[in-house]
Amino acid sequence: MPYRRLPNTDISRLKAINKAIEISRKVSDSELAFSFAILQKLKFFQPKFELALNNLKDAKQKQINGNKNYMEKLRKAHLYTSHFIQTVNLCITRGELKESDREFYGINTNDKTIPDLSHESDILEWGQKIINGEKERIHNGGNPIYTPSIANVNTNYSIFKTEYYMQKQLQKNTQRFSEEVANKRKEADNLIQRLWNEIEEHYEYESSDERKRELCSEYGIKYILRRKERQLLLQKKLL
């Protein structure tokens, strides 16, 4: 026997609910294959579920749209931060700065390497250290570095920092709406199961199982044929 399969995507869940509501507008109460009580629950739940799905879709799209711009700001902040530290090392090599000047930037005196900037948090940390350190070094009588200047570093760092927190907020929005949909998904599954149970019970005494499934399918209930059943149906069509 074919078996019933409940919707397994949010779109198919919404379609199943909409199908029942749509039929209720075309069929009289006495002919409707499910109760008025479940219809009221569907009508109350449907707009909330649809809104939650739309909110999640919009949140995901905003996150995707913002991510391309964000990645460019991240790249430039990384570039300016690493280049500034490279310039500091070159200035020390040429004798224009002292090795002890590295300490202004939070770098060990003898450390000639570029700090790990592989994570966003690293760039946030080291970008701020460099900006603060260069200001302090100049305040103590040092000559400014110009390639790149701290002003350019600061500009790109500040833009990245703003975009970083904006993107984090978009991620939080997506997560919040995802959780909201997940909670409503359970309610949707429960309502659809109750709805489909009532429909099948309404047609329980039909003359044949095939006729019963045909009538139930008109209400949106999905039946899946097993492999052997599909083969038998194909053979009948070929006869």
Protein Blocks (a to p, Z undefined) as FASTA:
>chain_A
ZZddddfbfklmmmmmmmmmmmmmmpcfklpcbdfklmmmmmmmmmmmmmmmmmmmmmmm
mmmmmmmmmmmmmmmmmmmmmmmmmmmmmmmmnopacfklmmmnopafklcbdcdfkbfk
lmmmmmmmmmmmmmmmmmnopacdfbdcfklmmmmmmmmmmmmmmmmmmmmmmmmmmmmm
mmmmmmmmmmmmmmmmmmmmmmmmgfbfklmmmmmmmnopacdddfklmmmmmmmmmZZ
